[in-house]
Amino acid sequence: MTDSVQLSSQEARNRQVVIDFYRHVFDARNPAAVKDFVAEDYRQHASHVSSGRAGLEAFVAETFHGLPQLPVQPDLMIPPAFIVAEGDMVVIAGEFPQPEPEDPTRTYPFFVFDAYRVRDGKLVEHWSGINKIAPPKPPR
């Protein structure tokens, strides 16, 4: 039996802010759209991105340097494995298959997450499941 949790209207809005942020910024490769979704005092807990809105804009610009901007699509390019909203927090996780170290023709499922705190319709804080871009090593 699956329990169903009803989101408050604020939690539903916070969830949609995160989805729209990904659609307009990352899926569309548009660093200029960061200002529409991120507060100036944005606090970043991922070591590979600087805090503040400008730090995130720079990260997005560097990530998509030389690539054309894309039109905003109605749905996320990579559907989330799950997205959870509770209070002012939203956690989104996605699957990004990685090449097997011993056999690069095969992949294994690699899940990453981002957690955001939302205030007044803007992202104000971020935690990432990745601090270094590297797949996990198997246990010894």
Buried (B, 14 or more C-beta within 10 A) or exposed (E): EEEEEEEEEEBEEBBBBBBBBBBBBBBBBBBEBBBBBBBEEBEBEBEEBBBBBBBBBBBBBEEBEEEEEEEEEEEBEEEBBEBBBEEBBBBBBBEEEBEEEEEEEEEEEBEEBBBBBBEEEBBBBBBBBBEEEEEEEEEE
